[in-house]
C-alpha cells in the first residue's frame, strides 16, 4: 500500500471516529464489540493481552472480539472500521423514525412515549426491539459511549427505571384523571435486561448491589404513592418487575395473548414490587407460591381467574375496547377518583413501604450471592447460544 493510500486510510479512520460521536441510536452490544475490536486492531495490532477470567464477562467479551481478528493487518482493520461506521450512520439516518404504533418521543424521554389526551396520561414503554426490557442509561450519548473504549460497557444508571419515575411524578401533578402504563410492540415488558448484571462499577459488586436496591426501592415507592387511578394496559407478555408491580395498580386490562412470568428462583433471586404481600392477598398463598417461588407462567385467562388481571380482551379488539372504556372512565369527576383511591389505598401505604424495603434488602443480599451470580451467568450463556 502506498504512503498516500495509508494517509488517506488514516484520515478516513479519523473521520469515522468522529461520525461515531454523531450516532443517535445504540447499535447494540454485538456491533459495539466489533467496533471495539476493529479499533484495537487498527491502532495496536493483534491482541496480545492475557485472557480475562471467565467471571469477568465484560472484559472477556471484549478480549474475545479482539482476539477473533487474529493477524488481520492494521490497514484492513481500519478499512473495516470505516465501512462499519458508514453502514451504521446510514442506518441511523434511515431509522430516525418512531416504531409503528408509537407517537414521536418528546424531549427528555429516550425509552418512553408519554402523551396526554382525552383525560388520560399514557406512559408507553418504548423499546419494542428489546421487548421493552428495563435497560441501562449511557453516561453520555451513543457515539461518545463507543468512543471511550475503556468504558465500552461502562456502569450507568437504569434509564427506563428513572424515566418511569419521572413520568409518574409528572403524571401525578397533571390534569388527567387517569394514568395508564402500556408497552409498544409485541411485549408489555420482558422485565430487567439481565446484561445489567455485567456492568460492575469501580466500587465493586457491593456498591452495585447497594445502589440497585436503593433504585428499586424508590421505583416501587412511586407506584405505592401514586395518587390517581393507575391502570396497566398489558399488550403482550410480561416478565419480572413488570408483573410484580401489577399488584400496586388499580386496574389491569390484558390482551388474551399476554402471559405473566416471575422466574425469580431460576435466577437465584427473590420477589420484589411488594409481590410477596400483594400476590398472596390477591390470588391465595398457594397460587402466589406457584408464581413467585416455582416460577409458573400464567396465561392471561389464568391471571384473570386468580385476580391479578381485571379483565381479558381478544387481541383483535383489545386496543379498541380498552381505550374506549378508559376514555369513558376519564370523564368521571377527577377529584372523586383521587379521593376514592385514597380511601381504598391509604390504609396499607405504610405497610407496603415496609414490605418494599424488606424485599429490597433481601434482594441486595441475593445479588451478592454466588448462587445468584452463577444463575444469571448461566442464563446469559444459554441465551448467547440461541
N, C-alpha and C positions, 0 to 999 in steps of 0.2 A: 504494500500500500504506500502511495506517495506521501510525502510530508504534508502537501496541500490537502490531500484527502483526509489525513489524520486530523489536521486542524479543523477541517470542515466537520468531521465527525464529532470532535470535541465541542465545537460550537453548537451543533445540533443537540448534543447531550446536555449542555448547559441550558439551552432553550427549553428542552424537555423538562428539566428540573424546575424551571420557572413555571411551565404550564401546569405541573402537578399542583402548584400552590393555588391555581385557579379552579381546580375541580370542585364542584359544588355537591357532589354525591359520593358517599363512601363506596368504593368499588368492591368491598368485601375482603375478608382476610386472605383468601387464596390469591387474589390479584396483588394485594399488598405484599405478600410473601414473595411473589415473582419480582415485583419492583425492588424489594429489598435485596434479593439475591443478585439480580442483574446490576444493581448499583454497586454492591460489594465486589462483584466480579469485574466490573468495568473500572473500578478505582483501585482495587487491591490485588486482583487476580484470583486464582483458585483458592478455595477455602483451606486454610492450614491451621485452624484453631482446634483445640480439643473438643470432642463431642460432649455437650452438656448431659447431665444426669437425666434419667427417664422421668423424674418427678418435676423437672423444670420444663414444663410444657411449652412455654413461650420461647425460651432460648433454643430448645431442641427443634421446634418448628422452623425457626429462623436458620439454624445450622443445617438442618436437612435440606431446606430450599437452596441455600448457597452451595452446599456440598454437591447437590444433584447436578450442578452445572459443570462439574468435572474440570477439564482443562480448556474450557471454552475461552478463546482469545479475548483480551480486553476490548479490542475493536469491535468484535462481533457482539459482545455483551452490551456495548454502548448502543450499537445499531438496534438490537432487540429491545433495549430500554426505550429508545426513541420511538420505535414502532408501537410499542405497547402504550406509551403515554399518548401518542397520536390517536390510537383507537379509543382510548378512554375519554379523551377530550371530545371526540366526535359523538360518542355515545352519550356523554354528559349533556351536550347541547341538544341532541335529539330527544332525550328523555326528560327534558326540563318541564314536564307536564305532570299533572297530578294523576294518580291512579284512577282508573274508571270508577265512578260511583262516589268519588270524594270531591268536596269543594276545594278551591285553592287555599293553601295554608296561609293564615295571616302571619305577619311578622311576629317573632317571639316563640313560635312553636315549630319544632323540627319533626316531632313524632306524632303530633296530634293535628286534627282539624276541629276547630271549635267554632260553632255558629249559634246564633240566637234567632229564632224565627217561630212565629205562631205561639208565643208564650213558652217555648221550650229551648233551653240551652243544651245543645248536643255536643258532647265530647267524644270524638271519634278517634280510636286508636288507629294510627295510620302508618303501619309498617307491614303492608299486606304481603310483600315478598318474603318477609321474615315471620309470617304468621302472627304478626302483632306481638312479638316477644318483647319483654321488658329489656331494653338494651342499655349500653353504656354510652356516656357522652364524652366525646373527644374534648380535650382541654383547649383545642384550637380547631380551626377549620380543617376540612378533609385533607387539602393539599399540604397544609403546614404539618398536619399529623403524619403524613407519609414522608415528608422531607426530613423530619427528625428521626433518623434511623434507629438511634439508641432507644427511642420510645415508641417503636412501631406498634406495640400492643401496650401502650402506657396505661397507667392507672387513671381512671376517670370516674366520674360520678354516674349514677344510674339516671340517664336522661329522661326516659319515659316516666319513671317514678316522680322526678322533680316536676316535670311538666304537668302530670295529672294533679299533683298537689297544688300547683299554681292555678290550674284551670278550675279546680274545685273551690279554691279560695275566691277567685273572681266570680264564679257562678253563685256563691253564697251571698254575694252582695249585689248581683244584678237584678233586673226587674222580672225575669222569667219565673213563673210559679213552680216549674218543674225542671229538673236537670236529668239528662239521660247520658249514660255511657254505653257505647257500642263499638263495633270494630269495622274496619274497612276490609273488604275481600272475603275470603272463604272462612277465615277464623275470627272468633271473638278475641281470643288471646291464647298463645301457647305458653304463657307464664314466663318465668325467668329465663333469659338467654343464659344457658349454663356456661358459655365461654366467659361469662363474668368471673367465674371462679379461677380463671387462669391469669387474671390481672392482679399481681401482688405488689403492693406499694413498698417504698423503701423501709417503712416501719415493720414490714413482715406480715405474716398471716394474722397475728394477734390484732394488729391495728386494723387490718381489713375486716376481720370479723366484728370488731367493736363498732366501726363506722357503719357497716352494713346493718347491724342490729339497731343502731340509732335511727338510720334512714327508714328501715322497715317499720319501726315503732311510730315514727312521725307520719309515715304514709298511711298506715292503717288508722291512726288517730284522726286523720282528715275525714275518713268515712264515718267514724263514730260520731264526730261532732257536726257533720253536715246538717244544716238547719232546715232544708227544704226536702220535699219528696224526691228521692233519688231512685231512678229506675234503670235497670240493666236491660238492654235490648240485645240478647245473645244471638248473634247472627251466624254462629258456627261453633265448632269445638272450642272448649275452654279447658285450660290446664292450670294447676297450681294456684298461685295467688289470685288469679282472675276468677277462680272458683270459690276459694275460701272467703273472699270478701263479699260474696253474694249474700251471705247471712246478715250483712250490715245494710243491704239495700231495702227499700220499702216495697218494691215490686220487681219481679224478674220475668220477662217475656222471652220466649225462646222459639227458634225455628225447630222443626221436628228432626232436622239432620244434625243438631248440636249434640255433643257429648260432654261429660263433666268428669274430669280425672284429676286426682290428687296423689301422685306417685311418690309420696314423701319417704316411706320406708325403703323403697327401691333405691333412693338416692342418699340413704343414710341420714335423712333429716326428720324433722318433726313438724306438726301442723302450725300454721300461722293464720293471720287475718281474723283472730278470735274464733276460728272454727272449732277449737277444742271445747268451746262453750256453746256457740250458736248451733252447730250441727247436731249434737245430741238433743238439744231442745227442739229443733225443727223436725228431725227425722227419726228420733229414738236413739238411745245409746248404741244398740247393736248395729243398726244401719249406718250410723256415723263411724263405727269401728271398721266396718267393711270398706268404707271410702278412705278414711284418714289413716288407718293403720295397715290394712291389707291392700289398699290401692285399687279397689274395684272401680271400674269406669261405668258411669251411669249413662243410659240413653236419656234423651230429653223427656220421654214419657215416664221413665223411672224416676227421674229427678222431680218431675211434677207430682207424681204419686206420693213421693216422700216429703213433699212440701218445700223443697229447695227452689223450685220454679213455680211461678204463679199460674202461668198458662202457656200451652204449647200451640203453635200455629203451623199449618202446612207451609213448607218452604216456598211454594209457588205464590202464596198470598201473604206471606209473613210481613214483609215491609209495609204493604198497603194497609193491612188490618191493624198492625200495631200502631203505626203513626196516626191513623185516623182516630183510634181510641185515645192516644196521648194528647192529640190536639183538642179533643173534647174535654179531657181532664184539665188541660191548661186554661180553660175558660172559667174554671171554678174560682171563687174568691181567694186570692193568694194568701192573705193573712190567715184565713181559716185553715188553709192547707198547712201553713207553718205551725200554727198553734196546735192543731190536731196531732201533727207529728211530734211536737214537743211533749204533749200529754202522754203519747204512746211510748216514746223512746227515752225520755229523761230519767225514768226510774232506774234504768240499767246502765247509764253512761259511765258512772264511776266504776261499776263492776267490769264493764268492757275494757276500760283503760287499764285496770289492774291485770286483767287476763292478757291483754295485748303486751304489757310489759313483761309478764311472766313467760309468755311464748317466745318473745324476742330474746330473753335471757337464756332460755333453754337452747334456742337455735344458735346463739353465739357460741355456746359450748359444743354443739353438734358440728358446726362448721370447722372447728379446730380439731375434731377427732379424726384419727386415721381411717375409721370406718367410713365417714362421710367423704373424705378426700378420695379414698380408693374407689368408692361407689361412683362418684362423679367422673373420675378419670376413666373408669371402665365404661361408663355411658358414652363419654365423648369419643373414646377409642372405637367403640362399636358403631357409633354414628358416622365416624370418619370413613369406615369401611363400606358403608352402604352405597 
